[in-house]
Amino acid sequence: MSSEHQLQDLREKIDSVDDELMAFISERAELAKQVADLKRREHRVSYYRPEREAEVLRRIMRSNPGPLSNKEMAIVFRQIMSACLALEELIQVAYLGPEGTFTQEAALKHFGQSVRTSPKLAIDEVFREVEADSCDYGVVPVENSTEGIINQTLDSFIDSSLTICGEVELPIHQHFLVGIPLQEAKITRVYSHSQSLAQCRHWLDAKFPRIERIAVSSNAEASKRAKGEWNSAAIAGDACCELYELTKVFANIEDKPDNSTRFLIIGRNSIPPSGDDKTSVVVSVRNKPGALHTLLQPFYEENIDLTRVETRPSKSGKWSYLFFIDFLGHLEDGAVRRIFEILSDTNVSVRVLGSYPRAVI
Protein backbone atom coordinates (compact mmCIF):
# COMPACT_ATOMS: atom_id res chain seq x y z
CA MET A 1 0.00 0.00 0.00
CA SER A 2 1.34 3.44 -0.95
CA SER A 3 1.98 6.07 1.70
CA GLU A 4 -0.93 8.13 0.33
CA HIS A 5 -3.34 5.20 0.75
CA GLN A 6 -1.96 4.54 4.25
CA LEU A 7 -2.52 8.18 5.16
CA GLN A 8 -6.07 8.07 3.85
CA ASP A 9 -6.75 4.89 5.81
CA LEU A 10 -5.45 6.49 9.04
CA ARG A 11 -7.59 9.58 8.48
CA GLU A 12 -10.69 7.45 8.05
CA LYS A 13 -9.90 5.66 11.31
CA ILE A 14 -9.47 9.01 13.06
CA ASP A 15 -12.84 10.15 11.71
CA SER A 16 -14.44 6.96 13.03
CA VAL A 17 -12.87 7.48 16.47
CA ASP A 18 -14.04 11.11 16.45
CA ASP A 19 -17.60 9.96 15.79
CA GLU A 20 -17.40 7.55 18.73
CA LEU A 21 -15.93 10.26 20.97
CA MET A 22 -18.73 12.64 20.04
CA ALA A 23 -21.35 9.99 20.81
CA PHE A 24 -19.81 9.25 24.23
CA ILE A 25 -19.45 12.95 25.11
CA SER A 26 -23.09 13.52 24.16
CA GLU A 27 -24.11 10.55 26.31
CA ARG A 28 -22.14 12.02 29.22
CA ALA A 29 -23.87 15.37 28.72
CA GLU A 30 -27.28 13.68 28.81
CA LEU A 31 -26.34 11.99 32.08
CA ALA A 32 -25.28 15.37 33.48
CA LYS A 33 -28.70 16.76 32.60
CA GLN A 34 -30.33 13.85 34.44
CA VAL A 35 -28.17 14.61 37.49
CA ALA A 36 -29.34 18.23 37.33
CA ASP A 37 -33.00 17.17 37.13
CA LEU A 38 -32.55 14.91 40.15
CA LYS A 39 -30.92 17.69 42.15
CA ARG A 40 -33.76 20.06 41.28
CA ARG A 41 -36.37 17.57 42.44
CA GLU A 42 -34.49 17.16 45.73
CA HIS A 43 -34.11 20.97 46.02
CA ARG A 44 -30.32 20.78 46.19
CA VAL A 45 -28.76 24.21 45.88
CA SER A 46 -25.23 23.34 44.70
CA TYR A 47 -24.63 21.82 41.28
CA TYR A 48 -20.86 22.33 41.28
CA ARG A 49 -19.06 19.74 43.43
CA PRO A 50 -15.31 20.50 43.70
CA GLU A 51 -14.55 17.29 45.60
CA ARG A 52 -16.32 15.16 42.96
CA GLU A 53 -14.47 16.85 40.08
CA ALA A 54 -11.13 16.41 41.86
CA GLU A 55 -11.87 12.70 42.36
CA VAL A 56 -12.75 12.30 38.66
CA LEU A 57 -9.61 14.07 37.46
CA ARG A 58 -7.37 12.03 39.76
CA ARG A 59 -9.00 8.81 38.53
CA ILE A 60 -8.47 9.88 34.91
CA MET A 61 -4.80 10.57 35.59
CA ARG A 62 -4.33 7.22 37.33
CA SER A 63 -6.06 5.33 34.50
CA ASN A 64 -4.48 7.21 31.59
CA PRO A 65 -2.86 4.67 29.18
CA GLY A 66 -0.98 7.34 27.14
CA PRO A 67 0.50 8.48 24.84
CA LEU A 68 -0.99 11.78 26.07
CA SER A 69 0.49 12.90 29.39
CA ASN A 70 -1.62 12.72 32.54
CA LYS A 71 -1.89 16.51 32.61
CA GLU A 72 -2.97 16.73 28.96
CA MET A 73 -5.59 14.03 29.47
CA ALA A 74 -6.89 15.75 32.60
CA ILE A 75 -7.18 19.08 30.77
CA VAL A 76 -9.33 17.40 28.09
CA PHE A 77 -11.67 15.97 30.73
CA ARG A 78 -11.62 19.26 32.65
CA GLN A 79 -13.24 20.96 29.65
CA ILE A 80 -15.72 18.13 29.08
CA MET A 81 -16.85 18.42 32.71
CA SER A 82 -17.06 22.20 32.41
CA ALA A 83 -19.31 21.97 29.35
CA CYS A 84 -21.52 19.35 31.03
CA LEU A 85 -21.81 21.46 34.20
CA ALA A 86 -22.95 24.41 32.09
CA LEU A 87 -25.93 22.29 31.02
CA GLU A 88 -26.86 21.94 34.70
CA GLU A 89 -26.03 25.47 35.82
CA LEU A 90 -23.96 28.31 34.32
CA ILE A 91 -21.35 29.19 36.94
CA GLN A 92 -20.38 32.87 37.36
CA VAL A 93 -16.84 33.44 38.64
CA ALA A 94 -15.38 36.75 39.84
CA TYR A 95 -11.63 37.20 39.48
CA LEU A 96 -8.98 39.86 39.99
CA GLY A 97 -9.01 41.62 36.64
CA PRO A 98 -8.94 43.20 34.21
CA GLU A 99 -9.28 40.71 31.38
CA GLY A 100 -6.04 38.97 30.48
CA THR A 101 -4.60 38.60 33.98
CA PHE A 102 -3.02 35.42 35.32
CA THR A 103 -5.95 35.24 37.75
CA GLN A 104 -8.37 34.88 34.85
CA GLU A 105 -6.13 32.16 33.42
CA ALA A 106 -6.24 30.40 36.80
CA ALA A 107 -10.04 30.67 36.88
CA LEU A 108 -10.37 29.06 33.46
CA LYS A 109 -7.84 26.37 34.36
CA HIS A 110 -9.89 25.43 37.42
CA PHE A 111 -13.44 25.77 36.08
CA GLY A 112 -12.89 25.20 32.35
CA GLN A 113 -13.97 27.44 29.51
CA SER A 114 -17.73 26.99 29.97
CA VAL A 115 -18.13 29.48 32.80
CA ARG A 116 -18.91 33.18 32.84
CA THR A 117 -15.98 35.16 34.23
CA SER A 118 -16.38 38.63 35.72
CA PRO A 119 -13.28 40.83 36.21
CA LYS A 120 -12.98 42.94 39.36
CA LEU A 121 -10.59 45.78 40.08
CA ALA A 122 -9.45 44.68 43.53
CA ILE A 123 -9.19 41.55 45.68
CA ASP A 124 -11.64 42.85 48.28
CA GLU A 125 -14.15 43.50 45.47
CA VAL A 126 -13.94 39.82 44.48
CA PHE A 127 -14.80 38.92 48.08
CA ARG A 128 -17.74 41.37 48.14
CA GLU A 129 -19.21 40.04 44.89
CA VAL A 130 -19.25 36.46 46.21
CA GLU A 131 -20.53 37.50 49.64
CA ALA A 132 -23.38 39.42 47.98
CA ASP A 133 -24.28 36.34 45.89
CA SER A 134 -23.61 38.34 42.70
CA CYS A 135 -21.12 35.64 41.67
CA ASP A 136 -21.00 31.97 42.62
CA TYR A 137 -17.25 31.81 43.22
CA GLY A 138 -14.21 34.03 43.24
CA VAL A 139 -10.55 33.48 42.33
CA VAL A 140 -7.78 35.43 44.07
CA PRO A 141 -3.98 35.05 44.18
CA VAL A 142 -2.53 34.09 47.55
CA GLU A 143 1.20 33.44 47.07
CA ASN A 144 3.98 33.43 44.49
CA SER A 145 6.90 31.03 44.67
CA THR A 146 9.38 33.88 44.04
CA GLU A 147 7.87 36.91 45.77
CA GLY A 148 5.87 35.27 48.56
CA ILE A 149 2.48 35.97 50.06
CA ILE A 150 -0.24 38.32 48.74
CA ASN A 151 -1.10 40.27 51.88
CA GLN A 152 -4.35 41.75 50.51
CA THR A 153 -5.82 38.27 50.14
CA LEU A 154 -4.97 37.21 53.70
CA ASP A 155 -6.32 40.48 55.09
CA SER A 156 -9.58 40.05 53.15
CA PHE A 157 -10.23 36.75 54.94
CA ILE A 158 -10.11 38.37 58.39
CA ASP A 159 -13.52 40.06 58.08
CA SER A 160 -15.07 37.66 55.56
CA SER A 161 -17.42 34.73 56.09
CA LEU A 162 -16.43 33.08 52.81
CA THR A 163 -14.94 29.60 52.58
CA ILE A 164 -11.97 28.35 50.55
CA CYS A 165 -13.34 25.79 48.07
CA GLY A 166 -10.23 24.93 46.09
CA GLU A 167 -6.80 25.97 44.91
CA VAL A 168 -5.02 26.41 41.58
CA GLU A 169 -1.30 26.30 40.93
CA LEU A 170 -0.33 28.15 37.77
CA PRO A 171 3.16 28.26 36.21
CA ILE A 172 3.94 31.92 35.55
CA HIS A 173 5.85 32.81 32.39
CA GLN A 174 6.58 36.47 31.82
CA HIS A 175 7.28 37.99 28.39
CA PHE A 176 8.72 41.31 27.23
CA LEU A 177 6.07 42.83 24.95
CA VAL A 178 5.86 45.90 22.72
CA GLY A 179 3.01 47.46 20.77
CA ILE A 180 4.95 48.11 17.58
CA PRO A 181 8.31 46.72 16.41
CA LEU A 182 11.09 49.05 17.53
CA GLN A 183 14.78 49.01 18.25
CA GLU A 184 15.78 47.98 21.76
CA ALA A 185 17.72 51.21 22.22
CA LYS A 186 14.54 53.24 21.82
CA ILE A 187 12.71 51.54 24.71
CA THR A 188 12.77 53.97 27.64
CA ARG A 189 10.25 52.44 30.06
CA VAL A 190 8.59 49.16 30.92
CA TYR A 191 5.22 48.71 32.64
CA SER A 192 4.10 45.77 34.74
CA HIS A 193 2.58 44.79 38.07
CA SER A 194 5.02 45.16 40.96
CA GLN A 195 5.09 41.38 41.47
CA SER A 196 6.00 40.77 37.83
CA LEU A 197 8.71 43.43 37.89
CA ALA A 198 10.17 41.73 40.96
CA GLN A 199 9.99 38.30 39.32
CA CYS A 200 12.06 39.62 36.39
CA ARG A 201 14.43 41.89 38.33
CA HIS A 202 17.69 40.16 37.43
CA TRP A 203 16.77 39.81 33.75
CA LEU A 204 15.95 43.53 33.55
CA ASP A 205 19.19 44.42 35.34
CA ALA A 206 21.16 42.47 32.73
CA LYS A 207 19.22 43.36 29.58
CA PHE A 208 17.70 46.80 30.21
CA PRO A 209 19.48 48.29 33.25
CA ARG A 210 18.69 51.92 32.36
CA ILE A 211 15.01 51.91 31.36
CA GLU A 212 12.38 53.17 33.81
CA ARG A 213 10.37 50.46 35.57
CA ILE A 214 6.82 51.57 36.27
CA ALA A 215 4.53 49.49 38.49
CA VAL A 216 0.83 49.56 37.53
CA SER A 217 -2.31 47.88 38.86
CA SER A 218 -2.09 44.81 36.60
CA ASN A 219 -0.21 43.32 33.68
CA ALA A 220 -3.30 43.95 31.56
CA GLU A 221 -3.04 47.68 32.37
CA ALA A 222 0.66 47.50 31.50
CA SER A 223 -0.17 45.94 28.14
CA LYS A 224 -2.75 48.63 27.36
CA ARG A 225 -0.18 51.35 28.02
CA ALA A 226 2.56 49.65 25.99
CA LYS A 227 0.19 49.25 23.05
CA GLY A 228 -0.40 52.99 22.91
CA GLU A 229 3.16 54.23 23.49
CA TRP A 230 5.87 53.88 20.84
CA ASN A 231 8.78 53.89 23.30
CA SER A 232 7.32 51.59 25.96
CA ALA A 233 7.21 47.88 26.73
CA ALA A 234 5.20 45.68 29.07
CA ILE A 235 5.95 42.55 31.05
CA ALA A 236 2.97 40.18 30.89
CA GLY A 237 1.84 36.70 29.91
CA ASP A 238 0.54 35.07 26.76
CA ALA A 239 -3.07 36.09 27.41
CA CYS A 240 -2.18 39.79 27.37
CA CYS A 241 0.01 39.33 24.31
CA GLU A 242 -2.92 37.90 22.36
CA LEU A 243 -5.65 40.09 23.83
CA TYR A 244 -3.87 43.40 23.22
CA GLU A 245 -2.13 42.30 19.99
CA LEU A 246 1.41 42.93 21.21
CA THR A 247 4.69 41.64 19.83
CA LYS A 248 6.66 39.22 22.00
CA VAL A 249 10.27 40.43 21.86
CA PHE A 250 11.63 38.16 24.61
CA ALA A 251 9.88 35.11 26.06
CA ASN A 252 10.08 33.52 29.52
CA ILE A 253 12.12 36.28 31.14
CA GLU A 254 11.24 35.34 34.74
CA ASP A 255 14.36 34.94 36.88
CA LYS A 256 13.32 31.50 38.14
CA PRO A 257 12.08 28.99 35.52
CA ASP A 258 9.85 27.24 38.07
CA ASN A 259 8.10 30.49 38.98
CA SER A 260 4.46 29.78 39.88
CA THR A 261 1.53 31.39 41.68
CA ARG A 262 -1.07 29.76 43.88
CA PHE A 263 -4.66 30.94 43.68
CA LEU A 264 -7.63 30.25 45.98
CA ILE A 265 -11.21 29.54 44.98
CA ILE A 266 -13.60 31.23 47.42
CA GLY A 267 -17.30 30.46 47.85
CA ARG A 268 -20.10 30.24 50.39
CA ASN A 269 -20.31 26.47 51.06
CA SER A 270 -18.05 24.00 52.84
CA ILE A 271 -16.59 21.14 50.79
CA PRO A 272 -16.75 17.41 51.74
CA PRO A 273 -13.55 15.32 51.66
CA SER A 274 -12.12 14.35 48.27
CA GLY A 275 -9.44 11.96 49.53
CA ASP A 276 -6.53 14.39 49.03
CA ASP A 277 -7.30 17.64 50.77
CA LYS A 278 -5.82 20.70 52.36
CA THR A 279 -7.16 22.86 55.20
CA SER A 280 -6.56 26.56 55.86
CA VAL A 281 -7.08 28.22 59.24
CA VAL A 282 -6.43 31.58 60.85
CA VAL A 283 -5.30 31.47 64.46
CA SER A 284 -4.97 34.11 67.15
CA VAL A 285 -2.93 33.44 70.29
CA ARG A 286 -2.21 35.43 73.42
CA ASN A 287 1.20 37.06 73.29
CA LYS A 288 3.08 35.05 75.89
CA PRO A 289 6.21 32.82 75.97
CA GLY A 290 5.70 29.49 74.22
CA ALA A 291 2.49 30.54 72.48
CA LEU A 292 3.66 29.47 69.02
CA HIS A 293 4.99 26.17 70.39
CA THR A 294 1.61 25.50 72.03
CA LEU A 295 -0.05 26.12 68.67
CA LEU A 296 2.23 23.92 66.56
CA GLN A 297 2.91 21.04 68.96
CA PRO A 298 -0.40 19.18 68.27
CA PHE A 299 0.34 19.16 64.52
CA TYR A 300 3.71 17.55 65.22
CA GLU A 301 2.18 14.96 67.55
CA GLU A 302 -0.46 13.99 64.97
CA ASN A 303 2.14 13.93 62.14
CA ILE A 304 0.23 16.56 60.12
CA ASP A 305 2.22 18.23 57.34
CA LEU A 306 2.14 22.04 57.60
CA THR A 307 2.49 23.51 54.09
CA ARG A 308 2.43 27.21 55.00
CA VAL A 309 2.59 29.41 58.10
CA GLU A 310 2.21 33.18 57.65
CA THR A 311 1.98 35.98 60.21
CA ARG A 312 -0.15 39.12 59.81
CA PRO A 313 -0.74 42.00 62.23
CA SER A 314 -4.04 41.70 64.10
CA LYS A 315 -6.54 44.55 64.17
CA SER A 316 -7.27 43.81 67.82
CA GLY A 317 -4.22 45.56 69.25
CA LYS A 318 -0.68 46.80 68.80
CA TRP A 319 1.97 44.05 68.42
CA SER A 320 -0.76 41.42 68.21
CA TYR A 321 -0.61 38.89 65.38
CA LEU A 322 -2.65 36.33 63.49
CA PHE A 323 -1.23 33.11 62.07
CA PHE A 324 -2.47 31.82 58.73
CA ILE A 325 -1.75 28.09 58.52
CA ASP A 326 -2.24 25.59 55.69
CA PHE A 327 -1.88 21.87 56.35
CA LEU A 328 -2.63 18.59 54.60
CA GLY A 329 -5.86 16.90 55.62
CA HIS A 330 -9.59 17.60 55.93
CA LEU A 331 -11.62 18.79 58.91
CA GLU A 332 -13.42 15.44 58.95
CA ASP A 333 -10.17 13.48 59.35
CA GLY A 334 -9.68 11.95 62.79
CA ALA A 335 -6.21 13.43 63.31
CA VAL A 336 -7.40 16.91 62.41
CA ARG A 337 -10.37 16.65 64.79
CA ARG A 338 -8.02 15.65 67.60
CA ILE A 339 -5.82 18.69 66.94
CA PHE A 340 -8.81 21.02 67.25
CA GLU A 341 -9.91 19.32 70.45
CA ILE A 342 -6.46 19.90 71.95
CA LEU A 343 -6.34 23.54 70.84
CA SER A 344 -9.82 24.19 72.24
CA ASP A 345 -8.41 23.54 75.72
CA THR A 346 -5.74 26.23 75.32
CA ASN A 347 -5.75 30.00 74.88
CA VAL A 348 -5.78 29.55 71.10
CA SER A 349 -8.62 30.80 68.94
CA VAL A 350 -8.94 28.93 65.63
CA ARG A 351 -11.14 29.92 62.71
CA VAL A 352 -11.39 27.52 59.79
CA LEU A 353 -11.14 29.16 56.37
CA GLY A 354 -11.91 25.92 54.56
CA SER A 355 -11.06 22.32 53.75
CA TYR A 356 -10.75 21.74 50.02
CA PRO A 357 -9.19 19.47 47.35
CA ARG A 358 -5.53 19.97 46.63
CA ALA A 359 -4.70 21.30 43.16
CA VAL A 360 -4.90 18.48 40.60
CA ILE A 361 -3.68 19.98 37.31
Secondary structure, 3 states (H helix, E strand, C coil): CCHHHHHHHHHHHHHHHHHHHHHHHHHHHHHHHHHHHHHHHCCCCCCCCHHHHHHHHHHHHHHCCCCCCHHHHHHHHHHHHHHHHHHHCCCEEEEECCCCCHHHHHHHHHHCCCCEEEEECCHHHHHHHHHCCCCCEEEEEEEECCCEECHHHHHHHHCCCCEEEEEEEEECCCEEEECCCCCHHHCCEEEEEHHHHHHCHHHHHHHCCCCEEEEECCHHHHHHHHHHCCCEEEEECHHHHHHCCCEEEECCCCCCCCCEEEEEEEECCCCCCCCCEEEEEEEEECCCCCHHHHHHHHHHHCCCCEEEEEEEECCCCCCCEEEEEEEECCCCCHHHHHHHHHHHCCCEEEEEEEEEECCCC
